[in-house]
Amino acid sequence: MDDLLREFITETNESLDVVDVELVKFEQEPNNATILDNIFRLVHTIKGTCGFLGLPRLEGIAHAAETLMGKFRDGAPVTQEAVSLILTSIDQIKDILGELEAAEGEEPQGDDSELIGQLEEMSAKADAAMKGGAAAEEAPVADAEPEAPEEDASAEQALERPLRPGEVSLDELERAFRETEVEVDVVEPEVPEAEEIVDEVEEPEPAPVAVKAEAKVAAKPQAKAAGEGGEKKASGGGVSNQSIRVAVDTLEHLMTMVSELVLTRNQLLEIVRRHEDSEFKVPLQRLSNVTAELQEGVMATRMQPIGNAWQKLPRIVRDLSQELEKPIELEMIGADTELDRQVLEMIKDPLTHMVRNSADHGLERPDERRAAGKAEKGTITLAAYHEGGHIIIEVRDDGKGIDVERVKAKVVERGLASEAEVDKMTDAQIHKFIFAAGFSTAAKVTSVSGRGVGMDVVRNNIELIGGTVDLRSTQGKGSSFIIKIPLTLAIVSTLIVEAGGDRFAIPQLSVVELVRVQTNSEHRIERIKDTPVLRLRNKLLPLVHLSQLLGIYEGENADEAIDADNGFIVVMQVGSQTFGVVVDGVFHTEEIVVKPMSTMLRNLGMFSGNTILGDGSVIMIIDPNGIAGAMASHASSAVTENQEDEHEDLQSRAVSGQSSISLLLFRAGAPEPKAVPLSLVTRLEEFEVSKIERSNGRDLVQYRGSLMPLVYLNEGDCHKTEGTQPMLVFSDAGRSMGLVVDEIVDIVEDRMNIEVGSERPGILGSAVVKERATEIIDLGYYLPQAFEDWFMRKEMDIEALTKKVLFVDDSSFFRNMLSPVLKAAGYDVTTCTGPHQAFDLLENGDKFHAIVSDIEMPEINGFEFCESLRRDPRFRNIPILALSSMVTPASIERGRQAGFDDYVAKFDRPGLIAALKDVFSGEMGAAA
Amino acid sequence: MTVLEHKLNAEQKSASDMIQYVTVVIGGQLFGLPISQVHDVFVPESVTRVPMSAPEVQGVLNLRGRIVTAINMRRRLHLPPLQEGQMMAVGIEYKHESYGLVIDTVGEVLTLSSASAEPNPSNLDRRWAEISGGVHRLDGRLMVILDVDRLLGAMFTEPMAAA
């Protein structure tokens, strides 16, 4: 393919993109002559060039389209059909161009007569429609006539054929061009950028200057030269003498060289810093400044207005608008905001996807909008602006917003979280699920979206370039996606830290703040069991030492890596995850040029690259996403370790906030606080003391039409003598018990680590809740005090149906908490402290109808337990349920593979009962 | 390829497959690297550790503006670390990336006929045989030919397969 053709393809593709945008604008403002002229000129240029290069197919279509547009110019009414038809033609031209490029310059075979026929038909219609209206238009055309002959002559020469009917004379085009000259910047968005190239390149490289001068000289005669070829040049003529096209490769190479220069400069500066009176100081300072400017200049050549990435959107929105039958307006703000072209390329697709999403399930149908009191036409707004070293891109719609309830339902359905967990989440947390893999709430799959692939891909793409995406939504008002990305990928501002004797660079993008901890300072590292946390402005921040994450801690016990008295905490935010990374020292910030890791080391997720520092040493650049991932797994591995501890009954499954559970804090009998998991409590009630009656040697109140026995935490306690008496009500299957307390203190979200076991009946042990030692009460002890048959009665009722259930859990807390629940639901429960005991029982010939097993157990975990059971033919068909505090899609899948029939979250009591009922009903159904 | 290398290659062909080897010593054993693969010899200084990498990766270092991945040959060959004395490194290029093989000392350049190379003895330690391209019998000692492609190639595939 020769250079001329290549250039033609590049240029025509650019022009076509502009035509797309302009046409959509034109459809909305059919009377705007400037826009029409613009389109006309571009199509004409394409047509002309095709003729010049001998591409008859392209020329034919372009010609027919141009003719139709000519009619508009002459005053024919602009119809949507006509615009659609022209857009179709443009698409056809694009297709042919694509093939042309692939075929190295051979115009593909094909027949466009149908399309051309349609265009001609439309032209004829337009002709008929404007009869009479055209008279006014003719005057200016006539005015321009005198110039025409000369120009026409030369045009004919270049074309080697006379003007076709309906074709416009060159002078008219020239006139159009003159009129639209001011618009040139809009037409060719790459122009200002190209201008900069010349400006910046000028200093270091003399060659382009020559080109520039040449261009200046050449431009004039070319502008004068007639014929299609010359006209093409002239179309960009206003600026052609100030800009040149530069291959991207050349710029990339320049960028690499400048990066090297920056590194060398840094090295030199470092050397001079060590020698106080060096004669190199002054010239080096100068070199440093020049380098900085050069770097800035070369960076600028890579910068492109974000509008380039938006170019295709008006067309997409227009097509969507028709397809979905929703009028949509696309508003674009800050299209000239510049960012690195590499970044630009990478956000194009995510942006398109998000706009599609907004149009499809963000905006309502017109009738729904009317009903909601909104304008019928929905608006999608794209906005871009700089903030710090980042660019913020917002995709906003004024549609119905995100239906939190539907997302919740979907979350539960997908097993991403349990119902109880979902209920406790804020709307913002719920919104985050939109980005989970394979998540789509679109009720039906349309051709536009709803296929469930999408937002997770969008998020991945954005994270890949070190960006983040956030979502804000108000139901009924609309939603907005906020993308934050770095301006450039080549040079990163980093914080240099030290850990385990080595230095590492942490990209500042993800660093929120630095906290210095000292024993007597405001901030101090605290520990929950062995897990270090930092209290920072009412939030608990999980901490881990960098050397621990990287496995380079050299001490005996990795947990002691964090020195509570002295250290720096780098507070990092990656997506929605915030955590503290403890380091031994913080040096300074440094602008570094990221160099890729060698292939051998590229599989290390913790690092995104490496670079050479000013002092000549190599430093590893931390990948915040890798750290965030390691942080999560670090936390879960801590869980498994800790669960080997007998008293580590309740463990957080991750250090992040969602691992905490709600605890109800109260006081009873003694001043120290007591706690019970809120999920077990049915209601909190206060009764007038006078309502408390005494009968048969015990206190009772009338509650909801039946008598509710009151239970005291300590034997011999009694209720208040006046005022009201608070109590916790526990209900199950129509029976209630009131646990008398002195005072309900608070409901807190906290992690429950029972650190000290208890020998005292009724108390499971002590845990640190809200920094105070708190007794966790054992409900299983109190329930039978209210009704001795609390756990038995159902067995009587439904004896025939009683099933024997084996409950395996290493944690006594759960054994105590859940076995009453199971008993209450009518099952005969046998508890085991672990798989070994369970195997013994099963080997002894004890028969069970179902097994409920914990997952996180020492020695043999639930998965292994289940797998080994399934291997034994005797137990192949026995229903086995998994019970775990770790409910993730992955763990559910793992459970399914291990042979579990169902997977239930530990605190989901109703879920457990329902799951058991399910397996039994299924079993009975199968038997029947 | 430099002019010198071209010349060397030409010479090799003319001299009936004579190959020049840069000899190095690792743990007392003499090894030979084809001279065409050796770019430079340097003293590995201020090597930055790479956490979580394979044990034989000693780290990365800056060699005249390029980042070089240093591979500790003693660890690669399962030999005890060098107790004292300055380590040396041989710079090689593999798949357009720079690597440094950290060895004990560098010896002379030997020109040997490829015909005189013998295959690996069958009882050679499997880990050694993996990276050895044959053995040359010299006066009084044996020289093991280091096969750079296999040496580095093996390190590539392992982590990739695991990932």
Interface residues (C-beta under 8 A of the other chain):
Chain A: E260 L263 T264 G500 D502 R503 L550 G551 I552 K595 S598 T599 M600 L601 N603 L604 M606 F607 N610 T611 I612 G616 S617 V618 I619 M620
Chain B: S46 T48 R49 V50 P51 M52 S53 A54 V57 G59 V60 L61 N62 G65 I67 T69 K95 E97 S98 Y99 L152 M155 F156 P159 M160 A162 A163
